[in-house]
Amino acid sequence: ETGVTQSPTHLIKTRGQQVTLRCSSQSGHNTVSWYQQALGQGPQFIFQYYREEENGRGNFPPRFSGLQFPNYSSELNVNALELDDSALYLCASSDGYISGANVLTFGAGSRLTVL
Amino acid sequence: KNEVEQSPQNLTAQEGEFITINCSYSVGISALHWLQQHPGGGIVSLFMLSSGKKKHGRLIATINIQEKHSSLHITASHPRDSAVYICAVPEYGNKLVFGAGTILRVKS
């Protein structure tokens, strides 16, 4: 049983650029949730994908978008990067989308720095 | 919107001490998650509980649904327990709302 793998682990971009972050979910998990964690704060929910469909979204602008593939891996895309997008981006997979009923398995995160 | 508050924000303990971290939330929930985050970012799920108490090794989590309160206890603390401990509760079924975390440092 593999865990959740995220790539890249670190990256540096400049304002206005676009970035794609990737997440391979744990074997057997059909749900992927993405979170943004700014320095010194708790993670904030970006959105969730369940069986390739977006299944809920937090308070993030449309320039944050995502995909889930048939193998349940997922991508997070951020366009027109802003300085405030600098954060740790965490991916979590689970077997089911009800967060009160399913244990989440987290990846190690992708740390994005926007200059 | 569920508001999640953790206390204390920072905690320094001597090796061997008994540690308690508290979590309160504002809206009734079906279950609560306790998570551990080490420097570098990776998060590990410690517990998901909906009632009573759960124990795993030296870690014990309790929840009182009526009082909207949960505690995480660490017995015989060790320097390797140093991490950020975060509680999280569900909102709208499919998302988690996280507390700000408790930074624990255990000194040898």
Interface residues (C-beta under 8 A of the other chain):
Chain A: S33 Y35 Q37 Q41 G42 P43 Q44 F45 Q48 Y50 N55 G56 G58 L88 L90 A92 Y97 I98 S99 G100 A101 N102 V103 L104 T105 F106 G107 A108 G109 R111
Chain B: V4 I29 S30 A31 H33 L35 G40 G41 G42 I43 V44 S45 M48 S50 I86 A88 V89 P90 E91 Y92 G93 N94 K95 L96 V97 F98 G99 A100 G101
